[in-house]
Amino acid sequence: MQGILGLIILVLDIIAILDCIKSNFDTGKKVLWIVLILLLPVIGLILYYLVGKKK
């Protein structure tokens, strides 16, 4: 069960990183969001979609 949960988090993190790369953020913000997602996979993912995606 833990392996499946880890795989799901990995896939969601990859999707969030790709979404961040395609976004209209400037380069500095993109790098900060990607680092946050990589360092804190679950919390970074949640924060990106709750705070970072606001336009």
C-alpha positions in Angstrom: 0.0 0.0 0.0 2.8 2.4 0.8 4.4 1.8 -2.6 1.3 2.6 -4.4 0.8 5.8 -2.4 4.4 6.8 -3.1 3.9 6.2 -6.8 0.8 8.3 -6.8 2.6 11.2 -5.1 5.5 10.9 -7.5 3.1 11.1 -10.5 1.3 14.1 -9.1 4.5 15.9 -8.3 5.7 15.3 -11.9 2.4 16.7 -13.2 2.7 19.8 -10.9 6.3 20.4 -12.0 5.3 20.2 -15.7 2.4 22.5 -15.1 4.7 24.9 -13.4 7.1 24.9 -16.3 4.3 25.6 -18.7 2.9 28.4 -16.6 3.4 32.1 -17.2 5.4 32.6 -14.0 8.8 34.3 -14.4 11.9 32.1 -14.1 12.6 32.8 -10.5 9.1 31.8 -9.3 9.2 28.7 -11.5 12.5 27.6 -9.8 11.1 28.3 -6.3 8.0 26.3 -6.9 9.9 23.4 -8.4 12.3 23.3 -5.5 9.4 23.5 -3.0 7.7 20.6 -4.8 10.8 18.5 -4.8 11.8 19.2 -1.2 8.3 18.8 0.3 6.5 16.5 -2.2 3.1 16.4 -0.5 3.0 19.9 1.1 4.6 21.5 -1.9 2.1 19.9 -4.3 -0.8 21.1 -2.2 0.6 24.6 -1.8 1.2 24.9 -5.5 -2.3 24.0 -6.5 -3.9 26.1 -3.7 -1.6 29.2 -3.8 0.5 29.1 -6.9 -2.2 28.4 -9.4 -4.2 31.5 -8.5 -4.3 34.1 -11.3 
